[in-house]
Structures are given as structure tokens and as C-alpha cells.
Amino acid sequence: MSGMPLDTAAIMSTVLEGILYGFSILMFVGTMWTLTHKNRTQAVNRPIATVAILLLLLSTAHMIVDIVRIEEGLVKYRHTFKGGPPAFFADVAQVTFVTKNAIYIMQTLLGDGVVIYRCYVVWQSMLIIILPSILWCITGFTAVYSISQATSNAGNIFAPATGQWIQAFFASTLSTNLLSSGLLAYRIWMIECSISTSRTRSGSTMPVLRVLVDAALLYSVTLLPALVCFICSNNGQFVMIDLLIPIISIAFYMVLIRIAIRRPQSYLFRGGGTSDTERGNRQHAMKPLQVHISQFTQNDINDGTSPYSERPSTYKQEPDAVSE
């Protein structure tokens, strides 16, 4: 093992995680406001609200376990644990270590599951999400197995019997996130290209695309260093893993909040001509958008806050706009 001492890594990771956790709480409040603002109770998108609450609960539980672990390693067992604090934090058989990693696994699987679900809603095809779903299952399997192997190699988490499975876990969750986000972004880009020639109002779906790409990059740029540190047997991976917990929540909240902020500012279509031919062409051109984009956003943010609201298929006076 190399890098900073484990007791130093534990303190640093808890402090940095606490900062990001506080920021995630603020974003959670903004997300719940976005979901409930101007909506009746029965109109709130309950599945998305449930995911947001679960992410907050898991982040909170992980933060609490980290604080307990710091107190035990640096205070409670400082003079009684053989080898002192560094040996305590190196012992992966400790209840606090197993618990915090179990929470991290649940947070990761929940975050990856949301991305796969969004990908399915936009594509409306089970075939598209087969590979991401397989990778998601592999992530869960390797995570559980790596923990069972870690407890049998309590003194060294980088031992070959443990390390290969943890590396597989990191690689599978990174691949799941990048593949699902890539398919999602590609589909939105295809829709943007298909409607760009018939658009008569300023605006596009590109802001939504940028939001999704930003969320994927935020998660990936944190997970990739964790994987590299683990391959190099560097203790910095403990810091990066703890930072991933609030970042998963922040990435989820960011998508909802940024799309809601964009909603009143621009439009995808603005009315030009009013002839029957133009109405018919516009109606035909908007069909792919109505089928895919509106369903995607309605599953994330309910009707009152969605940046793309479902519109009637008949245009009488002035063509309705699909707001962003």
C-alpha cells in the first residue's frame, strides 16, 4: 500500500464528504421543491420523489457511519487496538467498514438503475438496455462477492483475492453509467437532428443533452480516479470512494433542477405560417419528440415542472410550443 496513512485518509475523506453532503442536502430541497411546486399532492411524481428520498437517506446513513468510524478509530480504540488507528482503519472486517461499503453499493446500484431507466424511457426498447442491465447485475454480484472476500483478507483490501473483484466492481459500474448515459445522449441528439429542419422557434433539446452529459461526467471523473488509485494500491481510493456517495445524489438532483430551470426560458418551436400544409408538416415532425422526449421528462419531473410538456396533436389557431 502507498500514499497517505489510513488514519489521515479517514479524516480527509470524512471532512470532504461532509462538505459535499451539505451541498447535496441543499440540492435535495431544490429537487423536492421542483417536484411539488404548483402540483397537487396526487400529481407529484412519486417514483422520482422516492428515489430522491432514498438517495438522501443512504447518504445520511453513510455520513453517520463515517463519523462513528472516526470516533472509534481515533478515540475509542486508539490505545487498545493492536497497531493503533492505522491498523484499525486497515481492518476491513470492522462492522463500520462493512456497513459503509454496503451503503455505497446500494447507492451505486440505485444511481445506475435510474440512468438505465431513463435510457429505456427515451428509447422505448428493452433491447437497448440489455447490455447496461447485464452490466448492472454484474456490478451487484461483484460488489457482494468483493465484500465477502474482503472480510477473509482483513488486513489488506488490496490482496489479489479481494482486489480483482473490487476492480471488476469499479469497472462495471463505470461502464454501466457511461454506456447508459451515452445511449441516452445519442437518442436525444438524434431527435434534435430530426426536428432541426422543421423548427420555426428558437431553442433546442441540446440543453437537456448537456445536463445529462454533465451528470455522467461528474460521476465518471470521480469514479475513474478511485479505480486508478485502487489498481495502484494507493490509499487515496478510500477518499475517492467516500466522495462518490454524495456525488451520486448530486448528479441525480442536478438533472432535475437544471432542466426545471431551463423550462421557462426558451422554446423548441415558434409559430410561423398558419397554413394547413405547414400545420400538417409541423405535426408530423413533432411526433418523434412527443413520443420520446415528453415521456422522458414526465417520468423525471411531473407536468407542472417538466421542460417538455405533452401537447395536443391538433393545432388550430397558433402552433403550440414544446417548452424547454
C-alpha contacts under 8 A as a table, 3 or more apart, distances in Angstrom:
res1	aa1	res2	aa2	distance
1	M	158	F	7.64
1	M	233	S	5.15
1	M	234	N	5.80
1	M	235	N	6.77
2	S	233	S	6.33
2	S	234	N	4.85
2	S	235	N	6.16
3	G	234	N	5.33
3	G	235	N	5.48
3	G	236	G	6.58
4	M	8	T	6.52
4	M	9	A	6.29
4	M	235	N	6.19
4	M	236	G	6.98
5	P	8	T	5.31
5	P	9	A	6.20
5	P	86	P	6.72
5	P	235	N	7.35
6	L	9	A	4.88
6	L	10	A	6.07
6	L	85	P	7.95
6	L	86	P	5.27
6	L	89	F	6.00
6	L	90	A	6.75
6	L	235	N	6.70
7	D	10	A	5.06
7	D	11	I	6.39
7	D	73	G	7.91
7	D	74	L	7.85
7	D	85	P	5.97
7	D	86	P	5.23
7	D	89	F	6.43
8	T	11	I	5.25
8	T	12	M	6.16
9	A	12	M	5.13
9	A	13	S	5.91
9	A	235	N	7.05
9	A	236	G	6.84
9	A	238	F	6.80
9	A	239	V	6.12
10	A	13	S	5.29
10	A	14	T	6.16
10	A	70	I	6.96
10	A	89	F	7.51
10	A	238	F	7.46
10	A	239	V	7.16
11	I	14	T	5.32
11	I	15	V	6.26
11	I	70	I	7.08
12	M	15	V	5.27
12	M	16	L	6.16
12	M	239	V	6.91
13	S	16	L	5.27
13	S	17	E	5.84
13	S	238	F	7.17
13	S	239	V	4.44
13	S	240	M	7.44
13	S	242	D	6.01
13	S	243	L	6.98
14	T	17	E	5.05
14	T	18	G	5.98
14	T	63	M	7.56
14	T	66	D	6.38
14	T	67	I	7.20
14	T	239	V	7.99
14	T	242	D	7.31
15	V	18	G	5.11
15	V	19	I	6.49
16	L	19	I	5.20
16	L	20	L	6.45
16	L	243	L	6.96
17	E	20	L	5.18
17	E	21	Y	5.84
17	E	63	M	7.52
17	E	242	D	6.17
17	E	243	L	5.23
17	E	245	I	7.86
17	E	246	P	6.95
18	G	21	Y	4.89
18	G	22	G	6.19
18	G	63	M	7.09
19	I	22	G	5.35
19	I	23	F	6.54
20	L	23	F	5.00
20	L	24	S	6.13
20	L	243	L	7.46
20	L	246	P	5.93
20	L	247	I	7.26
21	Y	24	S	4.96
21	Y	25	I	6.32
21	Y	59	S	7.16
21	Y	60	T	7.85
21	Y	63	M	7.88
21	Y	246	P	5.34
22	G	25	I	5.20
22	G	26	L	6.68
23	F	26	L	5.26
23	F	27	M	6.42
23	F	250	I	7.95
24	S	27	M	4.95
24	S	28	F	6.01
24	S	56	L	7.94
24	S	246	P	6.26
24	S	247	I	7.79
24	S	249	S	6.54
24	S	250	I	5.41
25	I	28	F	4.92
25	I	29	V	6.32
25	I	56	L	7.35
26	L	29	V	5.20
26	L	30	G	6.38
27	M	30	G	4.91
27	M	31	T	6.03
27	M	250	I	6.86
27	M	253	Y	6.10
27	M	254	M	7.37
27	M	257	I	7.95
28	F	31	T	4.93
28	F	32	M	6.19
28	F	52	A	7.06
28	F	56	L	7.39
28	F	253	Y	6.42
29	V	32	M	5.27
29	V	33	W	6.18
30	G	33	W	5.07
30	G	34	T	6.11
30	G	257	I	6.84
31	T	34	T	4.96
31	T	35	L	6.24
31	T	52	A	7.89
31	T	253	Y	5.95
31	T	256	L	6.54
31	T	257	I	5.91
32	M	35	L	5.04
32	M	36	T	6.08
32	M	49	A	7.07
33	W	36	T	5.23
33	W	37	H	5.40
34	T	37	H	5.54
34	T	256	L	7.64
34	T	257	I	6.75
34	T	260	A	6.90
34	T	301	I	7.66
34	T	305	T	6.39
35	L	39	N	7.56
35	L	44	V	6.16
35	L	45	N	6.88
35	L	49	A	7.34
35	L	301	I	6.02
35	L	302	N	6.51
35	L	305	T	6.73
36	T	39	N	5.16
36	T	40	R	7.30
36	T	41	T	7.40
36	T	44	V	5.95
37	H	304	G	7.50
37	H	305	T	7.52
38	K	304	G	6.38
39	N	43	A	5.81
39	N	44	V	6.35
39	N	304	G	6.13
40	R	43	A	5.12
40	R	44	V	6.72
41	T	44	V	5.64
43	A	302	N	7.05
43	A	303	D	7.99
44	V	49	A	7.77
44	V	302	N	6.20
45	N	48	I	5.76
45	N	49	A	6.23
45	N	299	N	7.16
45	N	300	D	7.37
45	N	301	I	6.56
45	N	302	N	5.49
46	R	49	A	4.92
46	R	50	T	5.89
47	P	50	T	5.04
47	P	51	V	6.32
48	I	51	V	5.11
48	I	52	A	6.24
48	I	299	N	7.42
48	I	300	D	6.10
48	I	301	I	7.70
49	A	52	A	5.08
49	A	53	I	6.23
50	T	53	I	5.14
50	T	54	L	6.10
51	V	54	L	5.05
51	V	55	L	6.12
51	V	110	L	7.85
52	A	55	L	5.24
52	A	56	L	6.37
52	A	249	S	7.64
52	A	252	F	7.80
52	A	253	Y	7.45
53	I	56	L	5.10
53	I	57	L	6.17
54	L	57	L	5.03
54	L	58	L	6.08
55	L	58	L	5.23
55	L	59	S	6.09
55	L	107	Q	6.62
55	L	110	L	7.91
55	L	249	S	5.77
56	L	59	S	5.11
56	L	60	T	6.06
56	L	249	S	7.07
57	L	60	T	5.06
57	L	61	A	6.07
58	L	61	A	5.06
58	L	62	H	6.12
58	L	103	I	6.31
58	L	106	M	7.91
58	L	107	Q	6.56
59	S	62	H	5.17
59	S	63	M	6.18
59	S	107	Q	7.89
59	S	245	I	6.06
59	S	246	P	6.02
59	S	249	S	7.75
60	T	63	M	5.09
60	T	64	I	6.23
61	A	64	I	5.14
61	A	65	V	6.24
61	A	103	I	7.60
62	H	65	V	5.13
62	H	66	D	6.17
62	H	100	K	5.59
62	H	103	I	6.34
62	H	104	Y	7.55
62	H	245	I	7.73
63	M	66	D	5.13
63	M	67	I	6.34
64	I	67	I	5.18
64	I	68	V	6.27
65	V	68	V	5.06
65	V	69	R	6.01
65	V	96	T	6.22
65	V	99	T	7.48
65	V	100	K	6.27
66	D	69	R	4.96
66	D	70	I	6.17
66	D	96	T	7.59
66	D	100	K	7.25
67	I	70	I	5.14
67	I	71	E	6.25
68	V	71	E	5.10
68	V	72	E	6.16
68	V	96	T	7.64
69	R	72	E	5.14
69	R	73	G	6.04
69	R	96	T	5.92
69	R	97	F	7.74
70	I	73	G	5.24
70	I	74	L	5.86
70	I	75	V	7.80
71	E	74	L	5.50
71	E	75	V	5.31
71	E	76	K	6.35
72	E	75	V	5.53
72	E	76	K	4.55
72	E	77	Y	5.65
72	E	78	R	7.52
73	G	76	K	6.40
73	G	77	Y	5.57
73	G	78	R	5.83
73	G	84	G	7.94
73	G	85	P	5.19
73	G	88	F	5.93
73	G	89	F	6.77
74	L	77	Y	6.72
74	L	78	R	5.12
74	L	85	P	5.86
75	V	78	R	5.18
76	K	79	H	7.95
77	Y	80	T	5.03
77	Y	81	F	5.29
77	Y	84	G	7.57
77	Y	85	P	7.57
78	R	81	F	6.24
78	R	84	G	5.52
78	R	85	P	5.69
79	H	82	K	7.87
79	H	84	G	6.22
80	T	84	G	7.32
81	F	84	G	5.41
81	F	85	P	7.42
81	F	87	A	7.65
81	F	88	F	6.66
82	K	87	A	7.01
82	K	88	F	7.88
83	G	86	P	6.79
83	G	87	A	4.98
83	G	88	F	7.34
84	G	87	A	5.58
84	G	88	F	6.37
85	P	88	F	4.92
85	P	89	F	6.24
86	P	89	F	5.39
86	P	90	A	6.18
87	A	90	A	4.97
87	A	91	D	6.26
87	A	155	G	7.92
88	F	91	D	5.32
89	F	92	V	7.35
90	A	154	A	7.66
90	A	155	G	5.98
90	A	156	N	6.73
90	A	157	I	7.73
91	D	94	Q	5.99
91	D	154	A	5.14
91	D	155	G	5.19
91	D	156	N	7.36
92	V	97	F	5.76
92	V	98	V	6.87
92	V	150	A	6.37
92	V	151	T	6.03
92	V	153	N	7.76
92	V	154	A	4.98
92	V	155	G	6.80
92	V	156	N	7.56
92	V	157	I	6.77
93	A	97	F	6.86
93	A	98	V	6.67
93	A	150	A	7.24
93	A	151	T	4.72
93	A	152	S	7.77
93	A	154	A	5.25
94	Q	97	F	5.30
94	Q	98	V	6.41
95	V	98	V	5.23
95	V	99	T	6.00
96	T	99	T	5.07
96	T	100	K	6.06
97	F	100	K	5.34
97	F	101	N	6.24
98	V	101	N	5.29
98	V	102	A	6.13
98	V	147	I	7.18
99	T	102	A	5.08
99	T	103	I	6.31
100	K	103	I	5.12
100	K	104	Y	6.22
101	N	104	Y	4.86
101	N	105	I	6.16
101	N	147	I	7.91
102	A	105	I	5.12
102	A	106	M	6.37
103	I	106	M	5.16
103	I	107	Q	6.14
104	Y	107	Q	5.06
104	Y	108	T	6.07
104	Y	245	I	6.31
105	I	108	T	5.08
105	I	109	L	6.13
105	I	140	G	7.43
105	I	143	A	6.63
106	M	109	L	5.19
106	M	110	L	6.04
107	Q	110	L	5.18
107	Q	111	G	6.12
107	Q	245	I	6.84
107	Q	248	I	7.35
108	T	111	G	5.19
108	T	112	D	6.08
108	T	173	T	7.55
108	T	245	I	7.94
108	T	248	I	7.28
109	L	112	D	5.18
109	L	113	G	5.88
109	L	136	W	7.14
109	L	139	T	7.60
109	L	140	G	6.91
110	L	113	G	5.04
110	L	114	V	6.33
111	G	114	V	5.29
111	G	115	V	6.62
111	G	248	I	6.34
111	G	249	S	7.72
111	G	252	F	7.43
112	D	115	V	5.22
112	D	116	I	6.31
112	D	136	W	7.08
112	D	173	T	7.27
112	D	176	T	6.83
112	D	177	N	6.05
113	G	116	I	5.12
113	G	117	Y	6.12
113	G	136	W	7.44
114	V	117	Y	5.03
114	V	118	R	6.22
115	V	118	R	5.17
115	V	119	C	6.23
115	V	177	N	6.97
115	V	180	S	6.21
115	V	181	S	6.71
116	I	119	C	5.00
116	I	120	Y	6.29
116	I	129	I	6.66
116	I	132	P	6.73
116	I	133	S	7.19
116	I	180	S	5.70
117	Y	120	Y	5.07
117	Y	121	V	6.24
118	R	121	V	5.10
118	R	122	V	6.27
118	R	184	L	7.35
118	R	296	F	6.50
119	C	122	V	5.39
119	C	123	W	6.18
119	C	129	I	7.12
119	C	180	S	6.11
119	C	181	S	7.31
119	C	183	L	6.71
119	C	184	L	5.05
120	Y	123	W	5.22
120	Y	124	Q	5.30
120	Y	125	S	6.05
120	Y	126	M	6.70
120	Y	128	I	7.15
120	Y	129	I	6.31
121	V	124	Q	5.17
121	V	125	S	7.95
121	V	292	H	7.22
121	V	295	Q	6.62
121	V	296	F	5.52
122	V	184	L	6.90
122	V	187	R	7.16
122	V	188	I	7.95
122	V	292	H	5.00
122	V	293	I	6.45
122	V	295	Q	7.02
122	V	296	F	5.42
123	W	128	I	7.20
123	W	184	L	7.75
123	W	187	R	6.95
123	W	292	H	6.88
124	Q	292	H	7.61
125	S	128	I	5.65
125	S	129	I	7.36
126	M	129	I	5.55
126	M	130	I	6.46
127	L	130	I	5.37
128	I	131	L	7.31
129	I	132	P	5.22
129	I	133	S	5.85
129	I	180	S	7.60
130	I	133	S	5.16
130	I	134	I	6.19
131	L	134	I	5.07
131	L	135	L	6.24
132	P	135	L	5.07
132	P	136	W	6.05
132	P	176	T	5.25
132	P	179	L	6.67
132	P	180	S	6.22
133	S	136	W	4.83
133	S	137	C	6.24
133	S	176	T	7.82
134	I	137	C	5.14
134	I	138	I	6.21
135	L	138	I	4.93
135	L	139	T	6.09
135	L	172	S	5.76
135	L	173	T	7.21
135	L	175	S	7.36
135	L	176	T	5.73
136	W	139	T	5.01
136	W	140	G	6.50
136	W	172	S	7.18
136	W	173	T	6.79
136	W	176	T	6.24
137	C	140	G	5.17
137	C	141	F	6.26
138	I	141	F	5.08
138	I	142	T	5.98
138	I	169	F	7.62
138	I	172	S	6.74
139	T	142	T	5.40
139	T	143	A	6.03
139	T	168	A	7.70
139	T	169	F	5.20
139	T	170	F	7.84
139	T	172	S	5.41
139	T	173	T	5.77
140	G	143	A	5.18
140	G	144	V	6.35
140	G	169	F	7.78
141	F	144	V	5.40
141	F	145	Y	6.18
142	T	145	Y	5.11
142	T	146	S	5.82
142	T	165	W	5.74
142	T	166	I	7.00
142	T	168	A	6.59
142	T	169	F	5.35
143	A	146	S	5.22
143	A	147	I	6.43
143	A	165	W	7.38
143	A	166	I	6.81
143	A	169	F	5.71
144	V	147	I	5.40
144	V	148	S	6.52
145	Y	148	S	5.11
145	Y	149	Q	6.25
145	Y	165	W	7.17
146	S	149	Q	5.09
146	S	150	A	5.96
146	S	162	T	5.73
146	S	163	G	7.76
146	S	165	W	5.16
146	S	166	I	5.64
147	I	150	A	4.93
147	I	151	T	6.44
147	I	162	T	7.91
148	S	151	T	5.59
148	S	152	S	6.94
149	Q	152	S	5.26
149	Q	153	N	6.59
149	Q	161	A	6.64
149	Q	162	T	5.37
150	A	153	N	5.11
150	A	154	A	6.08
150	A	156	N	7.87
150	A	157	I	5.91
150	A	162	T	5.43
151	T	154	A	5.06
153	N	156	N	5.83
153	N	157	I	6.66
153	N	159	A	6.98
153	N	162	T	7.36
154	A	157	I	6.95
156	N	159	A	5.58
157	I	162	T	6.15
157	I	163	G	6.60
158	F	162	T	6.33
158	F	163	G	4.93
158	F	230	F	7.40
158	F	233	S	6.16
159	A	162	T	5.38
159	A	163	G	5.59
160	P	163	G	4.98
160	P	164	Q	5.96
161	A	164	Q	6.37
161	A	165	W	7.45
162	T	165	W	5.69
162	T	166	I	6.42
163	G	166	I	5.11
163	G	167	Q	5.98
163	G	230	F	7.85
164	Q	167	Q	5.18
164	Q	168	A	6.18
165	W	168	A	4.91
165	W	169	F	6.16
166	I	169	F	4.93
166	I	170	F	6.31
167	Q	170	F	5.16
167	Q	171	A	6.08
167	Q	227	L	6.66
167	Q	230	F	7.32
167	Q	231	I	7.27
168	A	171	A	5.07
168	A	172	S	5.96
169	F	172	S	5.24
169	F	173	T	6.22
170	F	173	T	5.46
170	F	174	L	6.10
170	F	223	L	7.36
170	F	227	L	6.08
171	A	174	L	5.20
171	A	175	S	6.06
171	A	227	L	7.49
172	S	175	S	5.07
172	S	176	T	6.01
173	T	176	T	5.00
173	T	177	N	6.16
174	L	177	N	5.30
174	L	178	L	6.15
174	L	220	S	6.60
174	L	223	L	7.01
174	L	224	L	7.60
175	S	178	L	5.22
175	S	179	L	5.83
176	T	179	L	5.33
176	T	180	S	5.99
177	N	180	S	5.38
177	N	181	S	5.92
177	N	216	A	6.86
177	N	220	S	7.87
178	L	181	S	5.22
178	L	182	G	5.80
178	L	216	A	6.72
178	L	220	S	7.65
179	L	182	G	5.04
179	L	183	L	6.15
180	S	183	L	5.22
180	S	184	L	6.12
181	S	184	L	5.00
181	S	185	A	6.02
181	S	212	L	7.00
181	S	213	V	7.06
181	S	216	A	6.34
182	G	185	A	5.14
182	G	186	Y	5.98
183	L	186	Y	5.07
183	L	187	R	6.18
184	L	187	R	5.32
184	L	188	I	6.48
185	A	188	I	5.25
185	A	189	W	6.12
185	A	209	L	5.72
185	A	212	L	6.92
185	A	213	V	7.07
186	Y	189	W	5.01
186	Y	190	M	6.14
187	R	190	M	5.05
187	R	191	I	6.34
188	I	191	I	5.07
188	I	192	E	6.16
188	I	205	T	7.05
188	I	206	M	7.95
188	I	209	L	6.59
188	I	293	I	7.54
189	W	192	E	4.96
189	W	193	C	6.23
189	W	205	T	7.70
189	W	206	M	7.35
189	W	209	L	7.25
190	M	193	C	5.14
190	M	194	S	6.21
191	I	194	S	5.04
191	I	195	I	6.30
191	I	288	P	6.92
191	I	289	L	6.50
192	E	195	I	5.46
192	E	196	S	5.90
192	E	204	S	6.80
192	E	205	T	5.95
192	E	206	M	7.33
193	C	196	S	5.28
193	C	197	T	7.67
194	S	197	T	7.06
194	S	285	A	7.74
195	I	198	S	5.48
195	I	199	R	6.12
195	I	285	A	6.18
195	I	286	M	6.95
195	I	289	L	7.96
196	S	199	R	5.31
196	S	204	S	7.93
198	S	281	N	7.99
198	S	282	R	6.62
198	S	285	A	6.71
199	R	202	S	7.52
199	R	268	L	6.78
199	R	269	F	5.38
199	R	270	R	7.34
200	T	268	L	7.89
200	T	269	F	5.22
200	T	270	R	4.88
200	T	271	G	6.09
200	T	272	G	6.20
201	R	267	Y	6.38
201	R	268	L	5.63
201	R	269	F	3.86
201	R	270	R	3.32
201	R	271	G	6.59
202	S	266	S	7.05
202	S	267	Y	6.01
202	S	268	L	5.85
202	S	269	F	6.46
202	S	270	R	6.75
203	G	266	S	5.61
203	G	267	Y	5.03
203	G	268	L	4.59
203	G	269	F	7.32
203	G	324	E	7.69
204	S	207	P	7.07
204	S	267	Y	7.21
204	S	268	L	5.16
204	S	324	E	7.74
205	T	208	V	5.50
205	T	209	L	6.54
205	T	268	L	7.43
205	T	324	E	7.52
206	M	209	L	4.81
206	M	210	R	6.13
207	P	210	R	5.06
207	P	211	V	6.27
207	P	259	I	7.90
207	P	262	R	7.81
208	V	211	V	5.12
208	V	212	L	6.39
208	V	259	I	6.48
209	L	212	L	5.28
209	L	213	V	6.20
210	R	213	V	5.08
210	R	214	D	5.97
211	V	214	D	5.15
211	V	215	A	6.25
211	V	254	M	7.77
211	V	255	V	5.93
211	V	258	R	6.95
211	V	259	I	7.42
212	L	215	A	5.18
212	L	216	A	6.29
212	L	255	V	6.53
213	V	216	A	5.14
213	V	217	L	6.09
214	D	217	L	5.10
214	D	218	L	6.03
215	A	218	L	5.15
215	A	219	Y	6.51
215	A	251	A	4.92
215	A	252	F	7.36
215	A	254	M	7.08
215	A	255	V	6.88
216	A	219	Y	5.41
216	A	220	S	6.10
216	A	251	A	7.55
217	L	220	S	4.93
217	L	221	V	5.83
218	L	221	V	5.62
218	L	222	T	6.69
218	L	247	I	7.53
218	L	251	A	6.87
219	Y	222	T	5.48
219	Y	223	L	6.22
219	Y	244	L	7.35
219	Y	247	I	6.59
219	Y	248	I	6.55
219	Y	251	A	7.00
220	S	223	L	5.03
220	S	224	L	5.81
221	V	224	L	5.54
221	V	225	P	6.83
222	T	225	P	5.88
222	T	226	A	6.71
222	T	240	M	6.60
222	T	243	L	7.66
222	T	244	L	6.61
223	L	226	A	5.10
223	L	227	L	6.33
223	L	240	M	7.25
223	L	241	I	7.47
223	L	244	L	7.03
224	L	227	L	5.11
224	L	228	V	6.24
225	P	228	V	4.95
225	P	229	C	5.96
225	P	237	Q	7.46
225	P	240	M	7.18
226	A	229	C	5.15
226	A	230	F	6.16
226	A	236	G	7.45
226	A	237	Q	4.67
226	A	238	F	7.76
226	A	240	M	5.31
226	A	241	I	6.35
227	L	230	F	5.15
227	L	231	I	6.23
227	L	237	Q	7.27
228	V	231	I	5.15
228	V	232	C	6.22
229	C	232	C	5.07
229	C	233	S	6.04
229	C	234	N	4.89
229	C	235	N	7.09
229	C	236	G	6.13
229	C	237	Q	5.11
230	F	233	S	4.83
230	F	234	N	5.83
230	F	235	N	7.58
230	F	237	Q	5.72
231	I	234	N	7.66
234	N	237	Q	6.27
235	N	238	F	5.83
235	N	239	V	7.65
236	G	239	V	5.30
236	G	240	M	6.51
237	Q	240	M	5.02
237	Q	241	I	6.05
238	F	241	I	5.31
238	F	242	D	6.43
239	V	242	D	5.40
239	V	243	L	6.42
240	M	243	L	5.08
240	M	244	L	6.40
241	I	244	L	5.15
241	I	245	I	7.17
242	D	245	I	5.78
243	L	246	P	6.21
243	L	247	I	6.40
244	L	247	I	4.92
244	L	248	I	6.00
245	I	248	I	5.62
245	I	249	S	7.01
246	P	249	S	5.17
246	P	250	I	6.11
247	I	250	I	4.84
247	I	251	A	5.99
248	I	251	A	5.30
248	I	252	F	6.44
249	S	252	F	5.20
249	S	253	Y	6.21
250	I	253	Y	5.14
250	I	254	M	5.84
251	A	254	M	5.11
251	A	255	V	6.61
252	F	255	V	5.70
252	F	256	L	7.09
253	Y	256	L	5.46
253	Y	257	I	6.20
254	M	257	I	5.25
254	M	258	R	5.85
255	V	258	R	5.55
255	V	259	I	6.15
256	L	259	I	5.46
256	L	260	A	6.19
256	L	300	D	6.81
256	L	301	I	6.80
257	I	260	A	5.12
257	I	261	I	6.18
258	R	261	I	5.05
258	R	262	R	6.30
259	I	262	R	5.17
259	I	263	R	6.34
259	I	306	S	7.56
259	I	307	P	6.13
259	I	324	E	7.68
260	A	263	R	5.23
260	A	301	I	7.99
260	A	305	T	5.91
260	A	306	S	6.34
260	A	307	P	5.97
261	I	264	P	7.20
261	I	265	Q	7.94
262	R	265	Q	5.59
262	R	266	S	7.30
262	R	307	P	6.92
262	R	324	E	5.96
263	R	266	S	6.87
263	R	305	T	7.62
263	R	306	S	7.05
263	R	307	P	4.33
263	R	308	Y	7.55
263	R	323	S	6.08
263	R	324	E	4.19
264	P	307	P	7.66
264	P	323	S	6.88
264	P	324	E	6.53
265	Q	324	E	7.00
266	S	323	S	6.50
266	S	324	E	5.69
267	Y	270	R	6.99
267	Y	321	A	6.24
267	Y	322	V	6.09
267	Y	323	S	4.69
267	Y	324	E	5.48
268	L	321	A	6.55
268	L	322	V	5.71
268	L	323	S	6.35
268	L	324	E	6.82
269	F	320	D	7.71
269	F	321	A	5.17
269	F	322	V	6.40
270	R	319	P	7.34
270	R	320	D	7.85
270	R	321	A	6.30
271	G	274	T	7.69
271	G	318	E	6.34
271	G	319	P	5.44
271	G	320	D	7.65
271	G	321	A	7.95
273	G	278	E	6.49
274	T	278	E	6.55
274	T	279	R	6.62
274	T	317	Q	7.72
274	T	318	E	6.97
274	T	319	P	7.96
275	S	278	E	5.33
275	S	279	R	6.27
276	D	279	R	5.05
276	D	280	G	6.10
277	T	280	G	5.14
277	T	281	N	6.19
278	E	281	N	5.10
278	E	282	R	6.00
279	R	282	R	5.14
279	R	283	Q	5.98
279	R	315	Y	6.76
279	R	319	P	7.39
280	G	283	Q	5.08
280	G	284	H	6.18
281	N	284	H	5.16
281	N	285	A	6.10
282	R	285	A	5.02
282	R	286	M	6.14
283	Q	286	M	5.34
283	Q	287	K	6.63
283	Q	313	S	6.67
283	Q	314	T	7.59
283	Q	315	Y	7.95
284	H	287	K	5.53
285	A	288	P	7.05
286	M	289	L	5.28
286	M	290	Q	6.18
287	K	290	Q	5.09
287	K	291	V	6.18
288	P	291	V	5.20
288	P	292	H	6.17
288	P	293	I	7.96
289	L	292	H	5.39
289	L	293	I	5.20
289	L	294	S	6.81
290	Q	293	I	6.04
290	Q	294	S	5.37
290	Q	295	Q	7.46
290	Q	310	E	6.57
290	Q	311	R	7.82
291	V	294	S	6.40
291	V	295	Q	6.43
292	H	295	Q	5.42
292	H	296	F	6.21
293	I	296	F	5.10
293	I	297	T	6.29
293	I	308	Y	7.00
294	S	297	T	5.33
294	S	298	Q	5.91
294	S	308	Y	5.38
294	S	309	S	5.96
294	S	310	E	5.97
295	Q	298	Q	5.12
295	Q	299	N	6.17
296	F	299	N	5.45
296	F	300	D	6.67
297	T	300	D	5.00
297	T	301	I	5.76
297	T	302	N	7.66
297	T	306	S	5.79
297	T	307	P	6.95
297	T	308	Y	6.44
298	Q	301	I	5.19
298	Q	302	N	5.16
298	Q	303	D	6.26
298	Q	306	S	6.09
298	Q	308	Y	7.75
298	Q	309	S	7.54
299	N	302	N	6.82
300	D	306	S	7.72
301	I	304	G	7.80
301	I	305	T	5.78
301	I	306	S	5.00
302	N	305	T	5.70
302	N	306	S	5.69
303	D	306	S	5.37
303	D	309	S	6.36
306	S	309	S	6.08
307	P	323	S	5.71
307	P	324	E	4.27
308	Y	322	V	5.67
308	Y	323	S	5.28
308	Y	324	E	5.54
309	S	322	V	6.29
309	S	323	S	6.73
310	E	322	V	7.64
311	R	320	D	7.21
311	R	322	V	7.33
312	P	315	Y	7.47
315	Y	318	E	6.62
315	Y	319	P	5.49
315	Y	320	D	7.02
316	K	319	P	7.22
